[in-house]
Amino acid sequence: METLLIILQTENTIRSWLTENWLIEIINKGGWYIMYPLLFFSIISLGIIIERIYRYVTVPNEDKAQKILDELADLLNRYGSVEPLVQWCEKNKGVFGYVFLQVLKRFNFLVVEKRPILDMRNELLDTGDEAAEEYFEEFLPIVNTIASVATLIGLLGTILGMIMSFDEIAKGGKGDPAVVAGGISVALITTAGGLIVAIPSVIGYSFLKRRAMKLVKYIEPFTNHFVNLILKDLARFSTYKEMLKTAYRDGVLNKEEEEFLKQKRIELNISDEEGKKLEEEVLKSLGYK
């Protein structure tokens, strides 16, 4: 019996909250077909703004970023391949993991294409900048769209409210002032609702957009260092090994591929002796003698 009373009291409390709550009352007065979409958009916009702020705040500082680069350099020195770097990036979901993973994916693609080292460097830097921009500006277009759509939805509600008012005037001549005022009230509520959603969204988008641009510039030197790391400084052998794997995919070299590899050894400052050793390692890994 006591449980039943508690359930009834809870139901009455919920029903009372739904009928007497000022926010629900305003939403119902403005029309569910206008106000509930605005409420839905406001929740999405607020959620994205909070998520973006959290993501921006958690960007590693310069000391942490340098430690990450040192860790990646150590992996590269230890294994002489970019595969451990790919695994590290896949496990770490921060900005550096995301940006460096895109750079490594592009790197492998460019190796297969046999691009010149200078072209590879330029494309990898562009890839890093694009990845950083994508990481920081993710979901921001949604906030910008919500700001525009919320205003239009509020305007739609205004038009519908005015139509209601003029319709009552048309039915009764001069019209009932109370009914006409009700239509105008609906029009004003939806306009206010649209602006309440749109204004914070516009401010949030503008702030986050500027912050994202600054963070992209902040990440750029670290991306530059990472690209140099995998192309020249510590990954000369790794880069050449990837090119050897592509050249030896069928087990033999033709004259054109031999000239290509010779040119790459010059670009990467790899001696013939070092190149021969790397060639033996690659052939062994591919199962060729």
Secondary structure, 3 states (H helix, E strand, C coil): CHHHHHHHHHHHHHHHHHHHCHHHHHHHHHCHHHHHHHHHHHHHHHHHHHHHHHHHHCCCCHHHHHHHHHHHHHHHHHHCCCHHHHHHHHHCCCHHHHHHHHHHHHHHHHHHHCCCHHHHHHHHHHHHHHHHHHHHHCCHHHHHHHHHHHHHHHHHHHHHHHHHHHHHHHHHCCCCHHHHHHHHHHHHHHHHHHHHHHHHHHHHHHHHHHHHHHHHHHHHHHHHHHHHHHHHHCCHHHHHHHHHHHHCCCCCCCHHHHHHHHHHHHHCCCCHHHHHHHHHHHHHHHCCC
